[in-house]
Amino acid sequence: MGKVTFLPGGKSVKARAGQSLVSVAGNARIVIPQRCGGHASCLMCRVIVESGELAPPTVLELRKMPEQDLRQGVRLACQAKATENDCTVRIPESRLKSVVAAALERQRLENEE
């Protein structure tokens, strides 16, 4: 049984070999956005493998993801499967979340003046 560490939170979770990252994350109450129910059609669940390894890309991943992304460690969490080895994956911050955070920070700075 390997361990998957999710960034930016740093939470580590034990994972069975063959278990999808979405499943591992869900068991730990870590949200990885997705709309398609794990069918690799929405491409929202992209994660970046920072270290360690996952199982090789599935046929769906190979068909849906650009080769360059896969070479750079970008995987679909609904398709990427854990192995017996530990790995660390980064869940990219959503664009909406970063826009809202920036707006809140501007508002906070304006209120301090």
Secondary structure, DSSP 8 states (H G I E B T S, - for coil): -EEEEEETTTEEEEE-TT-BHHHHHHHTT-----SSSSSSSS-TTEEEEEEE------HHHHHHS-HHHHHTTEEETTT-B--SS-EEEE----HHHHHHHHHHHHHHHHHH-
